[in-house]
């Protein structure tokens, strides 16, 4: 399988994992939590426990896939930039790509922590589950920010801007001279040609 195919598969896996993670957060915040407010506390706890058992493996899988594919995508792209010599190796610095990747990575790690805590049962993260609505909103906001940074980084993958080579194509000699010659403009254009024709020597028969 060519390297481009590997990169494409990794990109698909990364995007699908992000859809699962962010979609789950969005549903939990704006669908599940408001609906659970109609139940008593004991019923809500039973529902949360039932959801935790089903949703936790998906959270762990999405986080693992995002970490692996994200790092591999970065390493492959970094190798491509170095191999192709984008802007003589200064492209990463000029576009602040590493800084963007660092910001995205930190946002992702924070999202992973809170997403895991929200479906966990450890006593150390109980303070997060005590206010699910607030921390779900914060986690979702960080996830959206990570997606926006990722989109910004993705549009940089087209590479450095290359100026068009003006030497390409066929250049017609004398075209600019004719174009800028006032003799060939306006109402007297035809007379100029006729005067030149009359002034030129005629071949004798």
Rosetta constraint file for C-alpha pairs under 8 A:
AtomPair CA 1 CA 5 HARMONIC 6.22 0.50
AtomPair CA 1 CA 6 HARMONIC 6.95 0.50
AtomPair CA 2 CA 6 HARMONIC 6.65 0.50
AtomPair CA 3 CA 7 HARMONIC 6.30 0.50
AtomPair CA 4 CA 8 HARMONIC 6.19 0.50
AtomPair CA 5 CA 9 HARMONIC 6.22 0.50
AtomPair CA 6 CA 10 HARMONIC 6.19 0.50
AtomPair CA 7 CA 11 HARMONIC 6.09 0.50
AtomPair CA 7 CA 73 HARMONIC 6.74 0.50
AtomPair CA 7 CA 76 HARMONIC 7.46 0.50
AtomPair CA 8 CA 12 HARMONIC 6.21 0.50
AtomPair CA 9 CA 13 HARMONIC 6.19 0.50
AtomPair CA 10 CA 14 HARMONIC 6.08 0.50
AtomPair CA 10 CA 69 HARMONIC 5.60 0.50
AtomPair CA 10 CA 72 HARMONIC 7.68 0.50
AtomPair CA 10 CA 73 HARMONIC 6.72 0.50
AtomPair CA 11 CA 15 HARMONIC 6.17 0.50
AtomPair CA 11 CA 69 HARMONIC 7.31 0.50
AtomPair CA 11 CA 73 HARMONIC 7.18 0.50
AtomPair CA 12 CA 16 HARMONIC 6.10 0.50
AtomPair CA 13 CA 17 HARMONIC 6.11 0.50
AtomPair CA 13 CA 65 HARMONIC 7.24 0.50
AtomPair CA 13 CA 66 HARMONIC 7.91 0.50
AtomPair CA 13 CA 69 HARMONIC 6.97 0.50
AtomPair CA 14 CA 18 HARMONIC 6.23 0.50
AtomPair CA 14 CA 65 HARMONIC 6.75 0.50
AtomPair CA 14 CA 66 HARMONIC 5.48 0.50
AtomPair CA 14 CA 69 HARMONIC 5.64 0.50
AtomPair CA 14 CA 70 HARMONIC 6.59 0.50
AtomPair CA 15 CA 19 HARMONIC 6.21 0.50
AtomPair CA 16 CA 20 HARMONIC 6.38 0.50
AtomPair CA 17 CA 21 HARMONIC 6.26 0.50
AtomPair CA 17 CA 62 HARMONIC 4.88 0.50
AtomPair CA 17 CA 63 HARMONIC 7.52 0.50
AtomPair CA 17 CA 65 HARMONIC 6.39 0.50
AtomPair CA 17 CA 66 HARMONIC 6.06 0.50
AtomPair CA 18 CA 22 HARMONIC 5.90 0.50
AtomPair CA 18 CA 23 HARMONIC 7.95 0.50
AtomPair CA 18 CA 62 HARMONIC 7.11 0.50
AtomPair CA 18 CA 66 HARMONIC 6.93 0.50
AtomPair CA 19 CA 23 HARMONIC 5.50 0.50
AtomPair CA 20 CA 24 HARMONIC 5.91 0.50
AtomPair CA 20 CA 58 HARMONIC 7.96 0.50
AtomPair CA 20 CA 62 HARMONIC 6.78 0.50
AtomPair CA 21 CA 25 HARMONIC 6.42 0.50
AtomPair CA 21 CA 59 HARMONIC 6.67 0.50
AtomPair CA 21 CA 62 HARMONIC 6.22 0.50
AtomPair CA 21 CA 63 HARMONIC 7.71 0.50
AtomPair CA 22 CA 26 HARMONIC 6.18 0.50
AtomPair CA 22 CA 140 HARMONIC 6.95 0.50
AtomPair CA 22 CA 143 HARMONIC 6.51 0.50
AtomPair CA 22 CA 144 HARMONIC 7.73 0.50
AtomPair CA 23 CA 27 HARMONIC 6.15 0.50
AtomPair CA 24 CA 28 HARMONIC 6.07 0.50
AtomPair CA 25 CA 29 HARMONIC 6.13 0.50
AtomPair CA 25 CA 115 HARMONIC 7.79 0.50
AtomPair CA 25 CA 136 HARMONIC 6.81 0.50
AtomPair CA 25 CA 139 HARMONIC 7.77 0.50
AtomPair CA 25 CA 140 HARMONIC 6.05 0.50
AtomPair CA 26 CA 30 HARMONIC 6.07 0.50
AtomPair CA 26 CA 31 HARMONIC 7.65 0.50
AtomPair CA 26 CA 140 HARMONIC 6.74 0.50
AtomPair CA 27 CA 31 HARMONIC 4.94 0.50
AtomPair CA 27 CA 32 HARMONIC 6.28 0.50
AtomPair CA 28 CA 32 HARMONIC 4.70 0.50
AtomPair CA 28 CA 33 HARMONIC 6.00 0.50
AtomPair CA 28 CA 136 HARMONIC 7.72 0.50
AtomPair CA 29 CA 33 HARMONIC 5.72 0.50
AtomPair CA 29 CA 34 HARMONIC 7.61 0.50
AtomPair CA 29 CA 133 HARMONIC 6.45 0.50
AtomPair CA 29 CA 136 HARMONIC 5.94 0.50
AtomPair CA 29 CA 137 HARMONIC 6.72 0.50
AtomPair CA 30 CA 34 HARMONIC 6.48 0.50
AtomPair CA 31 CA 35 HARMONIC 6.37 0.50
AtomPair CA 32 CA 36 HARMONIC 6.19 0.50
AtomPair CA 33 CA 37 HARMONIC 6.57 0.50
AtomPair CA 33 CA 133 HARMONIC 7.21 0.50
AtomPair CA 34 CA 38 HARMONIC 7.77 0.50
AtomPair CA 36 CA 44 HARMONIC 6.13 0.50
AtomPair CA 37 CA 44 HARMONIC 7.93 0.50
AtomPair CA 39 CA 43 HARMONIC 6.05 0.50
AtomPair CA 39 CA 44 HARMONIC 6.15 0.50
AtomPair CA 40 CA 44 HARMONIC 6.24 0.50
AtomPair CA 41 CA 45 HARMONIC 6.17 0.50
AtomPair CA 42 CA 46 HARMONIC 6.40 0.50
AtomPair CA 43 CA 47 HARMONIC 6.24 0.50
AtomPair CA 44 CA 48 HARMONIC 6.08 0.50
AtomPair CA 45 CA 49 HARMONIC 6.13 0.50
AtomPair CA 46 CA 50 HARMONIC 6.19 0.50
AtomPair CA 47 CA 51 HARMONIC 6.11 0.50
AtomPair CA 48 CA 52 HARMONIC 5.98 0.50
AtomPair CA 49 CA 53 HARMONIC 6.53 0.50
AtomPair CA 50 CA 54 HARMONIC 6.80 0.50
AtomPair CA 51 CA 55 HARMONIC 5.79 0.50
AtomPair CA 52 CA 56 HARMONIC 5.50 0.50
AtomPair CA 52 CA 119 HARMONIC 5.40 0.50
AtomPair CA 52 CA 120 HARMONIC 7.23 0.50
AtomPair CA 53 CA 57 HARMONIC 7.69 0.50
AtomPair CA 54 CA 58 HARMONIC 7.73 0.50
AtomPair CA 55 CA 59 HARMONIC 6.37 0.50
AtomPair CA 55 CA 119 HARMONIC 7.62 0.50
AtomPair CA 56 CA 60 HARMONIC 6.23 0.50
AtomPair CA 56 CA 116 HARMONIC 7.68 0.50
AtomPair CA 56 CA 119 HARMONIC 6.24 0.50
AtomPair CA 56 CA 120 HARMONIC 7.65 0.50
AtomPair CA 57 CA 61 HARMONIC 6.00 0.50
AtomPair CA 58 CA 62 HARMONIC 5.96 0.50
AtomPair CA 59 CA 63 HARMONIC 6.10 0.50
AtomPair CA 59 CA 115 HARMONIC 7.44 0.50
AtomPair CA 59 CA 116 HARMONIC 6.97 0.50
AtomPair CA 60 CA 64 HARMONIC 6.10 0.50
AtomPair CA 60 CA 116 HARMONIC 7.62 0.50
AtomPair CA 61 CA 65 HARMONIC 6.06 0.50
AtomPair CA 62 CA 66 HARMONIC 6.01 0.50
AtomPair CA 63 CA 67 HARMONIC 6.18 0.50
AtomPair CA 63 CA 112 HARMONIC 6.44 0.50
AtomPair CA 64 CA 68 HARMONIC 6.21 0.50
AtomPair CA 65 CA 69 HARMONIC 5.88 0.50
AtomPair CA 66 CA 70 HARMONIC 5.57 0.50
AtomPair CA 67 CA 71 HARMONIC 6.16 0.50
AtomPair CA 68 CA 72 HARMONIC 6.19 0.50
AtomPair CA 69 CA 73 HARMONIC 5.86 0.50
AtomPair CA 70 CA 74 HARMONIC 6.22 0.50
AtomPair CA 71 CA 75 HARMONIC 6.19 0.50
AtomPair CA 72 CA 76 HARMONIC 6.07 0.50
AtomPair CA 73 CA 77 HARMONIC 6.09 0.50
AtomPair CA 74 CA 78 HARMONIC 5.95 0.50
AtomPair CA 75 CA 79 HARMONIC 6.12 0.50
AtomPair CA 76 CA 80 HARMONIC 6.25 0.50
AtomPair CA 77 CA 81 HARMONIC 6.27 0.50
AtomPair CA 78 CA 82 HARMONIC 6.39 0.50
AtomPair CA 79 CA 83 HARMONIC 5.99 0.50
AtomPair CA 80 CA 84 HARMONIC 6.00 0.50
AtomPair CA 81 CA 85 HARMONIC 5.83 0.50
AtomPair CA 81 CA 86 HARMONIC 5.62 0.50
AtomPair CA 81 CA 89 HARMONIC 7.30 0.50
AtomPair CA 81 CA 91 HARMONIC 7.74 0.50
AtomPair CA 82 CA 86 HARMONIC 6.90 0.50
AtomPair CA 82 CA 89 HARMONIC 6.10 0.50
AtomPair CA 85 CA 89 HARMONIC 5.16 0.50
AtomPair CA 86 CA 90 HARMONIC 6.98 0.50
AtomPair CA 86 CA 91 HARMONIC 5.62 0.50
AtomPair CA 86 CA 159 HARMONIC 7.01 0.50
AtomPair CA 86 CA 160 HARMONIC 6.34 0.50
AtomPair CA 87 CA 91 HARMONIC 5.29 0.50
AtomPair CA 87 CA 160 HARMONIC 6.76 0.50
AtomPair CA 90 CA 94 HARMONIC 6.13 0.50
AtomPair CA 91 CA 95 HARMONIC 6.11 0.50
AtomPair CA 91 CA 160 HARMONIC 7.13 0.50
AtomPair CA 92 CA 96 HARMONIC 5.92 0.50
AtomPair CA 92 CA 97 HARMONIC 5.20 0.50
AtomPair CA 92 CA 98 HARMONIC 6.55 0.50
AtomPair CA 93 CA 97 HARMONIC 6.74 0.50
AtomPair CA 93 CA 98 HARMONIC 7.42 0.50
AtomPair CA 95 CA 156 HARMONIC 7.96 0.50
AtomPair CA 96 CA 100 HARMONIC 6.33 0.50
AtomPair CA 97 CA 101 HARMONIC 6.15 0.50
AtomPair CA 97 CA 153 HARMONIC 6.93 0.50
AtomPair CA 98 CA 102 HARMONIC 6.10 0.50
AtomPair CA 99 CA 103 HARMONIC 6.24 0.50
AtomPair CA 100 CA 104 HARMONIC 6.16 0.50
AtomPair CA 100 CA 149 HARMONIC 6.83 0.50
AtomPair CA 100 CA 153 HARMONIC 7.01 0.50
AtomPair CA 101 CA 105 HARMONIC 6.00 0.50
AtomPair CA 101 CA 153 HARMONIC 7.76 0.50
AtomPair CA 102 CA 106 HARMONIC 6.21 0.50
AtomPair CA 103 CA 107 HARMONIC 6.23 0.50
AtomPair CA 103 CA 146 HARMONIC 7.96 0.50
AtomPair CA 103 CA 149 HARMONIC 7.91 0.50
AtomPair CA 104 CA 108 HARMONIC 6.05 0.50
AtomPair CA 104 CA 146 HARMONIC 5.19 0.50
AtomPair CA 104 CA 149 HARMONIC 6.23 0.50
AtomPair CA 104 CA 150 HARMONIC 6.91 0.50
AtomPair CA 105 CA 109 HARMONIC 6.17 0.50
AtomPair CA 106 CA 110 HARMONIC 6.31 0.50
AtomPair CA 107 CA 111 HARMONIC 6.23 0.50
AtomPair CA 107 CA 142 HARMONIC 6.02 0.50
AtomPair CA 107 CA 143 HARMONIC 7.06 0.50
AtomPair CA 107 CA 145 HARMONIC 7.58 0.50
AtomPair CA 107 CA 146 HARMONIC 5.90 0.50
AtomPair CA 108 CA 112 HARMONIC 6.10 0.50
AtomPair CA 108 CA 142 HARMONIC 7.69 0.50
AtomPair CA 108 CA 143 HARMONIC 6.86 0.50
AtomPair CA 108 CA 146 HARMONIC 6.49 0.50
AtomPair CA 109 CA 113 HARMONIC 6.22 0.50
AtomPair CA 110 CA 114 HARMONIC 6.34 0.50
AtomPair CA 110 CA 139 HARMONIC 7.68 0.50
AtomPair CA 110 CA 142 HARMONIC 7.72 0.50
AtomPair CA 111 CA 115 HARMONIC 5.84 0.50
AtomPair CA 111 CA 139 HARMONIC 5.48 0.50
AtomPair CA 111 CA 140 HARMONIC 7.73 0.50
AtomPair CA 111 CA 142 HARMONIC 6.47 0.50
AtomPair CA 111 CA 143 HARMONIC 6.18 0.50
AtomPair CA 112 CA 116 HARMONIC 6.01 0.50
AtomPair CA 113 CA 117 HARMONIC 6.15 0.50
AtomPair CA 114 CA 118 HARMONIC 6.00 0.50
AtomPair CA 114 CA 128 HARMONIC 7.68 0.50
AtomPair CA 114 CA 135 HARMONIC 7.41 0.50
AtomPair CA 114 CA 136 HARMONIC 7.99 0.50
AtomPair CA 114 CA 139 HARMONIC 6.40 0.50
AtomPair CA 115 CA 119 HARMONIC 6.76 0.50
AtomPair CA 115 CA 136 HARMONIC 7.93 0.50
AtomPair CA 115 CA 139 HARMONIC 7.09 0.50
AtomPair CA 116 CA 120 HARMONIC 5.89 0.50
AtomPair CA 117 CA 121 HARMONIC 7.48 0.50
AtomPair CA 117 CA 122 HARMONIC 7.80 0.50
AtomPair CA 117 CA 125 HARMONIC 5.70 0.50
AtomPair CA 117 CA 126 HARMONIC 7.78 0.50
AtomPair CA 117 CA 128 HARMONIC 6.86 0.50
AtomPair CA 117 CA 129 HARMONIC 7.36 0.50
AtomPair CA 118 CA 125 HARMONIC 7.95 0.50
AtomPair CA 118 CA 128 HARMONIC 6.58 0.50
AtomPair CA 118 CA 129 HARMONIC 5.62 0.50
AtomPair CA 118 CA 132 HARMONIC 7.08 0.50
AtomPair CA 118 CA 136 HARMONIC 7.80 0.50
AtomPair CA 120 CA 125 HARMONIC 7.69 0.50
AtomPair CA 121 CA 125 HARMONIC 7.50 0.50
AtomPair CA 121 CA 126 HARMONIC 7.09 0.50
AtomPair CA 122 CA 126 HARMONIC 6.45 0.50
AtomPair CA 125 CA 129 HARMONIC 7.03 0.50
AtomPair CA 126 CA 130 HARMONIC 6.15 0.50
AtomPair CA 127 CA 131 HARMONIC 7.07 0.50
AtomPair CA 128 CA 132 HARMONIC 6.33 0.50
AtomPair CA 128 CA 135 HARMONIC 6.42 0.50
AtomPair CA 129 CA 135 HARMONIC 7.93 0.50
AtomPair CA 131 CA 135 HARMONIC 6.51 0.50
AtomPair CA 132 CA 136 HARMONIC 5.73 0.50
AtomPair CA 133 CA 137 HARMONIC 6.16 0.50
AtomPair CA 134 CA 138 HARMONIC 6.31 0.50
AtomPair CA 135 CA 139 HARMONIC 5.90 0.50
AtomPair CA 136 CA 140 HARMONIC 5.95 0.50
AtomPair CA 137 CA 141 HARMONIC 6.11 0.50
AtomPair CA 138 CA 142 HARMONIC 6.29 0.50
AtomPair CA 139 CA 143 HARMONIC 6.17 0.50
AtomPair CA 140 CA 144 HARMONIC 6.19 0.50
AtomPair CA 141 CA 145 HARMONIC 6.21 0.50
AtomPair CA 142 CA 146 HARMONIC 6.19 0.50
AtomPair CA 143 CA 147 HARMONIC 6.31 0.50
AtomPair CA 144 CA 148 HARMONIC 6.26 0.50
AtomPair CA 145 CA 149 HARMONIC 6.25 0.50
AtomPair CA 146 CA 150 HARMONIC 6.06 0.50
AtomPair CA 147 CA 151 HARMONIC 6.21 0.50
AtomPair CA 148 CA 152 HARMONIC 6.31 0.50
AtomPair CA 149 CA 153 HARMONIC 6.22 0.50
AtomPair CA 150 CA 154 HARMONIC 6.05 0.50
AtomPair CA 151 CA 155 HARMONIC 6.41 0.50
AtomPair CA 152 CA 156 HARMONIC 6.92 0.50
AtomPair CA 153 CA 157 HARMONIC 7.00 0.50
AtomPair CA 174 CA 178 HARMONIC 6.27 0.50
AtomPair CA 175 CA 179 HARMONIC 6.05 0.50
AtomPair CA 176 CA 180 HARMONIC 6.12 0.50
AtomPair CA 177 CA 181 HARMONIC 6.00 0.50
AtomPair CA 178 CA 184 HARMONIC 7.33 0.50
AtomPair CA 179 CA 184 HARMONIC 7.86 0.50
AtomPair CA 181 CA 185 HARMONIC 7.47 0.50
AtomPair CA 183 CA 188 HARMONIC 7.30 0.50
AtomPair CA 183 CA 189 HARMONIC 5.83 0.50
AtomPair CA 183 CA 192 HARMONIC 6.12 0.50
AtomPair CA 184 CA 188 HARMONIC 7.51 0.50
AtomPair CA 184 CA 189 HARMONIC 4.49 0.50
AtomPair CA 184 CA 190 HARMONIC 7.61 0.50
AtomPair CA 184 CA 192 HARMONIC 7.14 0.50
AtomPair CA 185 CA 189 HARMONIC 5.35 0.50
AtomPair CA 188 CA 192 HARMONIC 6.40 0.50
AtomPair CA 189 CA 193 HARMONIC 6.79 0.50
AtomPair CA 190 CA 194 HARMONIC 6.43 0.50
AtomPair CA 191 CA 195 HARMONIC 6.08 0.50
AtomPair CA 192 CA 196 HARMONIC 6.35 0.50
AtomPair CA 193 CA 197 HARMONIC 6.24 0.50
AtomPair CA 194 CA 198 HARMONIC 6.15 0.50
AtomPair CA 195 CA 199 HARMONIC 6.05 0.50
AtomPair CA 196 CA 200 HARMONIC 6.25 0.50
